Amino acid sequence: MDLIIRNANLPDGAWPGGKGPADIAIDGERIVKIAPAIPEKGKQEIDATGKLVSAPLCDPHLHLDAVLTVGKPRYNESGTLLEGIRIWGERKPHLMKRELVENAKEAVLWEFANGVQFIRTHADTTDPTLLTVEALLEVRESMKDLVDIQVTAFPQDAVYTAPNGESLMRRAMDMGCDVVGGAPHIEYTREDGVKQVEFAFALAEEYGALIDIHCDETGDEQSRFVEVMLKLAMETGFRERVTVSHATAMHNYNNDYAFKLVGIAAKSGVNFITNPYDNSVLQNRTEGYPRRRGHTRVDELDANGVNVSIGHDSIMDPWYPMGTGNMLHAANLLLHYAHMSGYAQIPRLFKMVTGNSARTLQVEERYGLAEGKPANLIILDAPDEFEAVRLMPVCLYSIRKGKVALVSRPAERRLAFANYDRAVDFRV
């Protein structure tokens, strides 16, 4: 065996033998055996010492074309989505491919260091040069040894309010984008929003692509394009190949309509992505007090069997000035402001940044902790999923294609006062 991981704790349901401790044997680029004890010796061995060994974290919603640009050309003082879009519009005429590529690669490395190995990014197609698409397709290729990246053709300024919107989207798909995106709530009229969703489905059918639409990313309870997506997903048979991103207006819908919509969502098989960092900052800015929480109905969707995953969305850009690419931080934040602190709910949050996201990305066939799967794994400095969400721990090891690609060590704190001179485990 090329590599054996000893004494691993596994996520709930990952292995018929339970949660561990277990040994994991890797030969070449595949997991070949998981057992309570593997007698063979590996060419390389890692003692996980009861730490959580998991399939990698995923980030199914990120804007790599805008990362690390906060304050350029100015800061978003109102904290609103629309001011962020205006600032990005001011920046677009000055975009340079080299900077786009370098910033995106840096953000990918941040995410990889935090345990992420699967990313879906959005590339703005309303810049007529399509420089953002060109840059992110290059990043997809250059970073493939560390991270699998899907690139989404995303009309930031909508399709029918921007010049040549349809042709630019088609050009982006011709260049090699994996996913058709959208933003129907940005259109000037409801009619154009519906037309945009219909165009996205037709384009995805033409190119054999997935669909991921920024939908109802607003506090406006009258914004109702999710229903259009769900109906088309069922009519076309796209179903699980369709993703609704954000859907923050759903938070403000009247409960009768929301109850109906959640039921349709469960029937459709469509995926939902919530983005705790941006949604908590950008949404419901204009309504004063009392202020509602700016995210979709994560708990209700999840409880009704809808596949919900968590995205990072922004890392230091015009929409969100913070971020380190840590998906466990995002899960922890969602626990608080989505009221998901129930004991059974917390491991669900971990699943939203692992298996649920893999399902959203449609990579389940090559993702997971099981014999025969590709040897893409992480070891977290926590014993289980609950503690991973609580501690937001260091990713100790990231194993990619059977090789150890990252080794980290947690910081050590030491008391040095009177009779308390000893190392302190910060988790206690």
N, C-alpha and C positions, 0 to 999 in steps of 0.2 A: 504494500500500500504506500502511496506517495505521502499521504498525510492522514493522521488519526487525531481526532479531537476527543479527549478523555473527560469523563465526569461532567457531562453537559446537562443542564436543565433545558427542556424543550417547551415551546409554547403549547398550550392546551389544545389537544386534538391533532397535533402535528405528527404523532407517532402512536400506533396502536398499543405500544407498551406503556403508555402513560407519559408523564412529564419528565421522567428521568430519575436518577442520573443514568446517562447513556453514553456510549462511545459512538463516534461517527467516523467511518472510514471513507477516504477519498482516493480514487485512483484516476490519474489523468485529470479530466475536467468533470468527472461525475461522482456523485455520492453512490457508493456501491454497497454499503452496509450500515445499518443502525441497530445496535444491540446493547443489552445491559453491560456486556463486557466483551471486547474483541481481543482474543489472545495474540493475534499476529502483531508484529512490530511494524511501525511505520518508518519510512525514511525520515520523516519529520513528525514530531508529536507536539500537541498543545494540551496542557492540562487546564481545562476550563474552570476547575475548582468550584463547581456548582453554579457557575454563571449561566445566564440565559443565552443559548445559541439559537438563532432564528434565521429564517430567510431574510434577505436585505430589506431595509426600509425603502419605501417608494415615495416619490413626490409627483403626483399626477397633474399638478397645475403650477406652472412657474413661467415667469416672463424673463427669459434670459437675455432678451435684447435690451432690456431696460435696467438690469441689475447694476448696482454700484454707481448710479448716476445721481444720487440724491443731491439737491442743491444746484444742479446744472440744467438749465441756466438759473433757476431760482428754486426756493423752497415752496412747498405747498402749505401756505399759511392757514387756509380755511380747513384743510384736512378732508376735503370732499373729493369724490371720484371725478367730478367734472373739472375741478381745477387741475387735478393730476393729468387728465386727458389734455387740457390746454397746455400745460407745461411740456408734456411729451410732444405736442404739436409744434411748440416753439423750438424744440431740440432737433426734430426730424431733419430740417434742411441742413444741419451741420453734422449729421452722422458720418462716421468714418469706419470703414470695415475693420481696420486693425483694432480700434478701441472696442468695437462690438465683440470681436472674437476674444480679445484678452479679458475683458470683463466677464464674459460668459464662462470662459474656461476657469477663471478664478472662483466664480460662484459654484461651478460644478465640483471643483476640488473641495470647497467648504462642505457641500452636501455629502460628497463621498467620505470625507473625514468623519462625518456624523452618521455614517452607516447606510447612506442612500446609494443604490445601484440602478434604479430605474426612474427616469424623469420624462414627463411630457411638458414640453415648452411651447409657448405661443409666440409666433413671429408676425409682427404687424405687416399687413399687406397693403395698407393705405398710403405708404410711402411709395411713390411711383417708380423709384429705382429698385425696389425690392431688395435693398442692401441688407435689411434685417434678415430676410429669408436666406439670402446667399450666405451670410455670416453664420447663422445657426445651423444650416446644413453642413457647413465646414466643421463646426464644433461637434456636431453629431458624429462625424467621421473620425475626427482627431482624438475624441475622448472615448471611443467605443471599447477600448481595452478595460476601462474602469467602469463605465456607466452606459447603459442602453438608453438612448434618447429618441423620443418621438417628437417631430416638429409639426405644429399645427399652423395652418394658414388662417390667420386671425385678422379680420377687418376692424381694427381699433376704432375707426371713425365711421363704421357701418359700411354697407354695400351700396345703398341707393342715395345716401346723402353725400358720398364722396365721389369724385370723378372716376369713371372707368372701374367702378368697384367690382363688377362681375369679371371683367377681363383680367384684372390684377389677381383676383382669387384663382382664376384658371391658370394664369402664368405661374403662380406659386405652386400649384399642384403639378404642373409640368416640370418644374424644377426639382421636385422630389419630396414634397411635404407628405407626411403620413396621415394627417388628420385634417378634416374640414372644420373650421371654426365659425364663429358668428357672434353678433351682438345686436339682436333685434330691437332691444329697448333703446338703442342709440338712434335709430331711425327717427325721422321727423313725425311719421304717422304710424298708427297701428297697422294700416294696410301694408305699408312698406316693410314693417317688422315681420308680418306673416309671410310676405313675399320673400324676404331674406331667408327665413327658416326653410321654406319650400325649395329655394335655390340651393341651400346647403345640402339638403337631402339628395337632390338631383345630382349635384356635383360629386358627392360621396359615392353615389351609385355608379356614376361614370368612371370614377378612378378606383373603385374598389377600396375606398378609404373608410376610416372611422369618423365619427362625428363628435365634436365637443364644443358646445355653444355656451358662451357667457350669456346667461338667460335671466332676465328680470333682476339684474344686479342694481337694485334701487330699493328705496323704502316706499315707493309708490304702490299702494295696494291695488291700483287699477292696472298695473303692468302684469299681463297674464299670457305670456308666450310659452310658459312651461306646458300648458295644456295643448298647445299646437304641436310642440315637440313630441309629447307622449302619444298623441293621436297618430302622427306620421310614423313614429317608431313602430307602432303596431300595424299600421296599414302597409308599410313597406317591408316589414319583417326584419328591420335593422335591430330593433330591440336592444340587446345587451351591447351592441356596437355603438350605442348612443350614450352620450354623457351630458347631463345638465350641470353646468358650473355656476356656482353662487346661489341663484334662486333666492336671494335675500328678501324679495318682496313677499315671499310666502310667509315670512314671520308676521307680516302686518295684515294678511288676509283675514277676513272674518272666518270664524271657526267652522261654520257649516261648509263653506267653499273649500277650505283647507282639508277638511275631512274627506270630501269627495276627491280632491286632487291627490291626496296621499294614497287613496285606494286605487286610483287609475295608475299611479306611479308603480305600485306594487304589481299590478296586473301587466304592466308594459315590459318589465325587465330592464328598464333604463337605469343607468348609474347616476348618482348625484355626487358632486364634490363641493364641500364647504371649505372656506379659506379663512381660518380664525384670525390671523393677523390683520389682513386687509379689511375683512368684513366687520371686525370689532371697531376699527378706526374710522372707516369711510362712511358707513351707513347711518341713516337716521340723524345726520348732522343738522338738518334744517328744521326739525320738529320741536326743538326746545325741550321742556320738561312737562310731564314725566317722559323719559327717553326710553324707547323700546330697544331691545337687543338686535343688532344688525346682522343676523345670520338666518339661515334656513331652519326648518323644523327638524333638526338632526335626530332628536330622540324619537319623535313620532315616525319619521321615515324608517329609522333603524328597527324600531319595535314592530313595524309592519312588513319587515322582510325586504325592504329596498336596500340595494347595495350602496352604502355611503362611504366615501373616503375623504381624506383630509389633504389639502394642498398648502404649500407655503405661499404661493402667489407672487409676492414681491420680496426682494432683498435690497434695501437701501435704494429706493427709486422714487419717482414723483408721487407715488401713491402710498408708500409705506417707508418711513425713514430708518427703520430698524431691521433686525433679522440677521441670523447667522447660518441659515440653512439647516436648522435642527428640527426634524419632524416630530421628535418627542416633545420638544418645547411647544410645538403647535398643538399636539394632542393634549398636553397639560392645560394649555390655555382654553381649549374647547371644553374640557371638563368643567371649568369654572363658569364660563359664560353661557354654556348650553345646559347647565344644571344636570350634568351627567356624572355625578359623584356616587351613584349607587354602586354597591360592591360588585354587582354583576355587570355594570355598565363599563367600569374602568378597563377591564381586558378587551371590551369591544372597541375602545379607543385605540388600543394597540393594534387591533386587527385593521382599523381604518387607515393605518399607515403601513400595513404589510399586505395581507391577503386580499382585503377588499380593494386596495389600490391596484394590485396585480390584476384583479378581475376587471376593474375599470380600464386598465391599459390593454386588456386582452392578451396578457402574456402568461396566463396560468399554466400552459403546457410546458413552459420552460422555467417555471418559478416554483419554489417550495422546498421544504425540508423533508425529503423522502428519497428512498432508494431509487436510483435511475435518473434523478433530477440533476441538472447542472450544479456543480459545486460552487454556488454563490451563496455565501453565508456571512453572518456577522456574530460577534460575541460581545454582549453588552455587560457593563459592570453593574449588574443587577440580577437577582435570582429568578425573577418571573415577570410577567407582563404588568401586573399591578405595580410592582416596584419600579419597573422601567418607566411607567408614566409618572409615578411619584418623584423619582430621583432625577429623571432626564439625564441618564448617566453617560459617561464616556463610552464610545465604541472602542473596545479594546483591540479587536481584530476585525478586519474586513478581508474575507477570502473571496477572490474573484477567479473564476475558471480554474479552481483547484489550487490556486497559488495565494500565499499570504501577501496581500497588496498593501496592507496598512497595519501598523502596530502602534497603539497609544498606551500611555500610562496615566492613571488619574493623579491629580495633584495630592500631595501629602501635607497635612497641617499638623503642627506640633505645638503643644502647650509647653511653655517654658516659664512657669511661675510657681514659686514655692515648692510644694510637694506634688505638683501636677505636671512634672516634666515627663511627658509621654506623647507618642503619636496619637492623633485623634482621628477616628473614622468619621468623616463629615456626615455620613448617612445616619448616625445614631442621634 
